[in-house]
Amino acid sequence: MKIKDYSILIVEDEFIATEYLYQILDSFGVETIFKAKNSNEALDIVNKNHIDLIFMDINIQGGVDGIKCSSLLNEKYFIPIIFATAYSDTRTINEANDENIFGYLIKPFQISDVEATLSVAISNINRIKKLKEQKEDEEIDIKKIDLSEKYIYYFDSKTLTFNNCVVALTKKELEVLDILCKNINKNISYEYLKDIVWINKNISDSTVRDVVSRLKKKLDDINIENISNFGYVLKK
């Protein structure tokens, strides 16, 4: 998808900053640009319109700042976000660690800064889109899988049951289990899990191992085997 075809939302409470970024995006040929002054307006626009990318000021007015707003959006949608901030300190940036964060602009920024950040973000968006399409092509068209005599995994609802009772798992645990179930008896690498589950985040293999370790402790009847220096396989 070309940049002109993107539907972009600017979330910024300063009029001059909003218009400056709007003019830059307009000069790039972007045809659909929305504006919001606070998190409530941003959430309302996202609920009513298709948004491909968001430029979000971290320090927007109101009870919900840009970091919290991005987390709220990430709970329901996956919309890539580029943060704009006057702060370059690592603590502020580290607070914004959701997987929908695709870049940062440090104020005051120039046209070249926006162009470079946007180029990297779109490249990553296209890479992730390709990975997801590949994943969907490889998935088996089945509704559930019996992992043992007592455990059943349902693909449509992404739910695991034990003796017909839903098993409580974290979001990441469910996402990892979903991938393993869709690739039963197939070797799944650390890199593949990181690309799909921890989208656009630079994490170590140990983070993946921690999630799988918790899964194995919770689901002792399910056979998740470690493949040394590679990843995992769910055997049935």
C-alpha angles and dihedrals in degrees: 000000000000122000092248089061094055120107104218131191122204114204107192132132097204112086096208093048091048094051092045092055091041091056091048093052090044090053088054089058098254105160102188116053126161127192131211130177098199144010095271092056091044094052091046092052092047091049092053102036141042108254122188100182139009131208103204128188107217094215102052118155123261136053093301119060126204095268093053091043091055090051091051090051092047091056092064108016138029103226118156112239132201112199123217115201141162089217123082096178115124094233093063092045094046090056087065098066105136116129092243091070109107104170151336135242117199112212130270092043133174132222089260090056092054092046093050095045092046092049093053092045094051091047090054092044091054092047092052092045090054091049092050092048090050090049092051091049090054096048120107117238098238130124101215144001130210106227094181139339090288106024122079125176119205114205100198095055096027088231131148119205132194114199087343093307120116114249115226110235132163121251093257093045090053093047092051092046091049091056093047092048092050089051100041113180090006126118111247118196128222089241093055092050092048093050094050104033102031097038114198094349123124102227133157128244088250090067089057091046091052092054093046091046090056090048092052092050092050095043105042094162093057116088108226108164127197118232107207114248091351118062140261146311128204107216126201 
